[in-house]
Amino acid sequence: MYTIFVGDKPIYLTTKVNKETDFKVFLLKSVDLAKIIRMLNRTDLKAVYLVGKKEEKLLKIFLKKLPNVIAGGGKVYNKKGKILFIYRNHKWDLPKGKTEGKETIEETAIREVEEETKVKYLKIIKPLPTTYHIFKRRGRYRIKITYWFEMSTNYKGKLKPQIKEGITKVKWLGKKKTAKAMKNSYANIKLLVD
């Protein structure tokens, strides 16, 4: 099963569904995705299930329904075990951004973390789960596919938010402050941090 977020509400891609009351079920192949997005944004509906026949084709079929934006990001740990967070649009987030030119997704993730926070000496430890969320840009819905990496750094310098990207704060947060920050974050970030 795959989860794609519209705000903090999930669209689940699946091959089977049990009967429930607080979500709706649609056929993946024939669904009007714009209608589903509006429904999630404007009602108290908690989730939508899009049902397809073959597990291995669910994501491929879904991704053809909207323009894709590919991004890379990092969950960065310092030597004290604290996680690097950015604060943008009144929410705590992890640094990430779109790929440029012919760079690899790993190069994108490192570049974006550096640009958004000024943290250097980043080393990728391992890949993390990929996240999917739908957003609107210039009147069109798009799906952002973010490839995440766990990273480490021994950087001890000053953190500097990338103001032109709308980032107002950059902080290293320990366990307690991370838990508090997650109360004001995005559903897909909570999946990576919890």
C-alpha positions as CSV (number, residue, x, y, z in Angstrom):
1,M,0.0,0.0,0.0
2,Y,1.2,3.5,-0.8
3,T,0.2,6.7,1.0
4,I,0.0,10.1,-0.8
5,F,-0.9,13.2,1.4
6,V,-3.2,16.0,0.5
7,G,-2.4,18.4,3.4
8,D,-2.4,15.9,6.3
9,K,-5.2,13.7,4.8
10,P,-4.1,10.5,3.1
11,I,-4.9,8.9,-0.2
12,Y,-4.1,5.2,0.1
13,L,-3.3,3.1,-3.0
14,T,-4.4,-0.5,-2.4
15,T,-5.7,-3.6,-4.0
16,K,-8.3,-4.3,-1.3
17,V,-10.4,-2.4,1.3
18,N,-12.4,-3.4,4.3
19,K,-15.8,-1.7,4.9
20,E,-15.4,1.6,6.9
21,T,-17.4,4.8,7.4
22,D,-15.0,7.7,7.5
23,F,-13.4,7.3,4.1
24,K,-14.5,6.8,0.5
25,V,-13.3,4.2,-2.1
26,F,-12.8,4.8,-5.8
27,L,-11.3,2.8,-8.7
28,L,-7.8,4.1,-9.3
29,K,-8.0,3.8,-13.1
30,S,-11.1,6.0,-13.6
31,V,-10.9,8.4,-10.6
32,D,-11.2,12.1,-11.1
33,L,-8.2,13.1,-9.0
34,A,-9.0,16.9,-8.9
35,K,-12.4,16.0,-7.5
36,I,-10.9,13.8,-4.8
37,I,-8.4,16.5,-3.8
38,R,-11.2,19.1,-3.5
39,M,-13.2,16.6,-1.4
40,L,-10.3,16.0,1.0
41,N,-9.6,19.8,1.2
42,R,-13.2,20.9,1.7
43,T,-14.9,18.2,3.8
44,D,-14.3,16.3,7.1
45,L,-13.6,13.2,5.1
46,K,-10.6,11.5,6.8
47,A,-9.1,9.5,3.9
48,V,-9.6,8.2,0.4
49,Y,-8.8,4.7,-0.9
50,L,-8.0,4.2,-4.6
51,V,-8.3,0.6,-5.5
52,G,-6.4,-1.1,-8.3
53,K,-5.9,-4.7,-9.4
54,K,-2.1,-5.2,-9.2
55,E,0.0,-4.1,-6.3
56,E,3.1,-3.5,-8.4
57,K,1.2,-1.1,-10.8
58,L,-0.6,1.1,-8.2
59,L,2.0,3.8,-7.9
60,K,2.8,3.9,-11.6
61,I,-0.9,4.4,-12.6
62,F,-1.3,7.1,-9.9
63,L,1.8,9.0,-10.8
64,K,0.6,9.4,-14.4
65,K,-2.4,11.3,-13.2
66,L,-0.5,14.5,-12.2
67,P,2.8,16.2,-13.2
68,N,5.6,14.9,-11.0
69,V,8.1,17.0,-9.1
70,I,11.2,15.1,-7.9
71,A,12.9,16.3,-4.7
72,G,15.6,15.1,-2.3
73,G,16.0,15.8,1.4
74,G,17.7,14.9,4.6
75,K,17.1,13.8,8.1
76,V,20.4,15.0,9.4
77,Y,21.9,14.0,12.8
78,N,24.7,15.9,14.5
79,K,27.3,14.3,16.8
80,K,25.0,14.9,19.8
81,G,22.2,12.9,18.1
82,K,20.0,15.9,17.5
83,I,18.0,16.3,14.2
84,L,18.3,19.3,11.9
85,F,14.9,21.0,11.3
86,I,13.7,24.0,9.3
87,Y,10.7,26.2,10.1
88,R,8.8,27.3,7.0
89,N,5.1,28.3,6.5
90,H,4.5,28.1,10.3
91,K,5.5,24.4,10.4
92,W,8.5,22.4,11.3
93,D,9.9,20.5,8.4
94,L,13.1,18.7,7.2
95,P,15.2,20.4,4.5
96,K,14.5,19.3,1.0
97,G,14.1,20.6,-2.6
98,K,13.8,19.9,-6.3
99,T,16.5,18.3,-8.4
100,E,18.4,20.6,-10.8
101,G,20.0,19.6,-14.1
102,K,21.6,16.2,-14.2
103,E,22.4,15.8,-10.5
104,T,21.7,12.5,-8.8
105,I,19.0,12.4,-6.1
106,E,21.8,12.1,-3.5
107,E,23.5,15.2,-4.8
108,T,20.1,17.0,-4.7
109,A,19.5,16.0,-1.1
110,I,22.9,17.2,0.1
111,R,22.8,20.5,-1.9
112,E,19.3,21.3,-0.6
113,V,20.2,20.7,3.0
114,E,23.3,22.9,2.6
115,E,21.4,25.7,0.8
116,E,18.5,25.7,3.3
117,T,20.5,25.5,6.5
118,K,24.2,26.2,5.7
119,V,25.2,22.9,7.3
120,K,28.3,21.4,5.7
121,Y,30.2,18.1,5.8
122,L,27.1,16.0,5.2
123,K,27.5,12.3,4.8
124,I,24.6,10.0,3.6
125,I,24.2,7.0,5.9
126,K,21.2,5.3,4.3
127,P,18.0,5.9,2.3
128,L,14.8,6.5,4.2
129,P,11.2,5.9,2.9
130,T,10.1,8.0,-0.1
131,T,7.2,10.4,0.6
132,Y,4.5,11.6,-1.7
133,H,2.3,14.7,-1.3
134,I,0.0,16.7,-3.6
135,F,0.3,20.5,-3.8
136,K,-0.9,23.3,-6.1
137,R,1.3,25.6,-8.1
138,R,0.2,28.1,-10.7
139,G,-3.4,26.7,-10.5
140,R,-2.3,23.1,-11.2
141,Y,-2.1,20.1,-8.9
142,R,1.2,18.3,-8.8
143,I,2.7,15.4,-6.9
144,K,6.0,15.9,-5.1
145,I,8.0,12.7,-4.8
146,T,10.7,13.2,-2.1
147,Y,13.6,10.8,-1.8
148,W,14.9,11.1,1.8
149,F,18.3,10.2,3.2
150,E,19.5,9.8,6.8
151,M,22.7,11.9,7.0
152,S,25.3,12.8,9.6
153,T,27.6,15.7,10.0
154,N,30.2,17.0,12.4
155,Y,29.4,20.6,11.4
156,K,29.6,23.0,14.4
157,G,29.2,26.3,12.6
158,K,26.3,28.7,12.6
159,L,22.9,27.7,11.2
160,K,21.4,30.1,8.7
161,P,17.9,29.8,7.2
162,Q,17.5,30.4,3.5
163,I,15.1,33.4,3.8
164,K,14.3,33.5,0.1
165,E,12.8,30.0,0.4
166,G,10.6,31.2,3.2
167,I,12.6,29.5,5.9
168,T,12.6,31.6,9.1
169,K,14.4,29.2,11.5
170,V,16.9,26.4,11.5
171,K,17.5,24.4,14.7
172,W,19.0,21.2,16.0
173,L,16.3,19.5,18.1
174,G,16.8,16.7,20.7
175,K,14.2,14.1,21.4
176,K,11.9,16.2,23.6
177,K,11.9,19.2,21.3
178,T,11.5,17.0,18.3
179,A,8.4,15.4,19.8
180,K,7.0,18.9,20.5
181,A,7.9,20.1,16.9
182,M,6.0,17.1,15.4
183,K,2.8,18.5,16.9
184,N,3.2,21.3,14.3
185,S,4.6,19.5,11.3
186,Y,3.4,17.6,8.2
187,A,2.1,14.0,8.2
188,N,4.8,12.8,5.8
189,I,7.5,14.3,8.1
190,K,6.0,12.6,11.1
191,L,6.4,9.3,9.3
192,L,10.1,9.9,8.9
193,V,10.8,11.2,12.4
194,D,8.7,8.9,14.6
